[in-house]
């Protein structure tokens, strides 16, 4: 307790700096994954993708980032075992942020699309095992999280497979694909607007003091979906058939229509990603703030200051702007060839899965989710459309991430313990 009273301000400053660094890593790696389908399908340029991500990632983090943050912060380590030595939890959370941030910097520099959720969970488990004891880790919670890493790519892959199959049946494999694209794309836009608005109204707006009944939430989400659909219908109606465009690629005109939809789904994915993965950076920060402000009390629940959410949002945006290109190149171009129509199916499937996870508090990996969605699209086109070598390399980087986070965290935990104790 004396250590916290003496160094409380230092701990808060370190938490803010390390949390910003971790959020920067998420922006450089995970947000690049989120925007890769849009850039890879040529629906957006790198510059446009950064601008969209900046706005919607920040909005998702601030408005809808609270639910998963609680799960990450209190679900893995048994807080009751630390009531007598809260400074150990402080060292561990700071070590976890620094460890995960450094690993994400290394991975992003090499263009490896790794999981930020793997990184932070591995780091927290690592410090808890060595610094506190094996019993401090809630292994059932860890097992639940590990299971979600398998479930999320399978679920997003299934959704993207069904979505792209519907695109093929309703639009691509018909006699008049361009006319059918203009007819059905606004309906897909409604789906995007409805899903994202629903999660925002259901839990995101609690942070700004607005709470509605379930019926009101569905009604408002329906209105937003209709507004997005009407706006999309207006833009789609202005696209005219260009016979010359289809000479080199039969569906060139159709893909022009889907490019409009791809912009909408990119916004949705950025919001969904911000709401879910901001927890990886601000969960440990929230724990540090709670312990310092309470004078050493390790509480099961703590208020989440809005500045902590904003810190995560700012870090994510900076990371994408400064270092995001490398991972975008890996995911957007190398797994399978993406067009706006297939990219839309992958992005909406991933966004739907991430929104579901954010609403239920399931800390999934966005990387796993998006790669699973891209694989689902590739399978809908046939196995030959997939680059098996790239997929294998991505899977290997996932395996390395968890132990890397754990080892770095253990080193930093003992360094911090030595410095302050």
Protein Blocks (a to p, Z undefined) as FASTA:
>chain_A
ZZmmmmmmmmmmmmmmmmmmmmmmmmmmmmmmmmmmmmmnomacfklmmmmmmmmmmmmm
mmmmmmmmmmmmmmmpcfklmmmmmmlmmmmmmmmmmmmmmmmmmmmmnopacdfklmmm
mmmmmmmmmmnomklpcfklmmmmmmmmmmmmmmmmmmmmmmmmmmmmmmmmpmblmlmm
mmmmmmmmmmmmmmmmmmmmmmmmmmnopacdfklmmmmmmmmmmmmmmmmmmmmmmpcc
dfklmmmpmklmmmmmmmmmmmmmmmmmmmmmmmmmmmmmmmmmmmmmmmmmnoopacfb
dcddfklmmmmmmmmmmmmmmmmmmmmmmmmmmmpccdfklmmmmmmmmmmmmmmmmmno
pacdfklmmmmmmmmmmmmnojklpcfklmmmmmmmmmmmmmmmmmmmmmmmmmmmmmmZ
Z
